[in-house]
């Protein structure tokens, strides 16, 4: 290596004046302090935002849990009401069926009673008709004719 090959020190590598170096170092320290302060302020702001977001998220979870609880209560209430309704419908069905059966039976028995009474009356009339002799029937007819003639005579004025 020769002296030609040795390069001279660049401006960066040259030794700095101590007063200038102290000024630069203090400026750098002030700049880092400002940066650290801004960074601390930014961190505080971000932590506050994060804390608020966590609070909101916790409140939202509580609201969701309360809403789920309300929905479960509503579902249980609906199920309870549906069970009561089904019981009521079942009792109404029983009442309708019982009423229909009772109405059918009363109708059947009423028709049967009417038929029995009619049959008994017819048998009684036929029985009385058999007991009457033809002569009695003829006498009754003539008696009715005589009564009819007498009624006509009474209604016509006498001269």
Long-range contacts (C-beta under 8 A, 24 or more apart in sequence): none
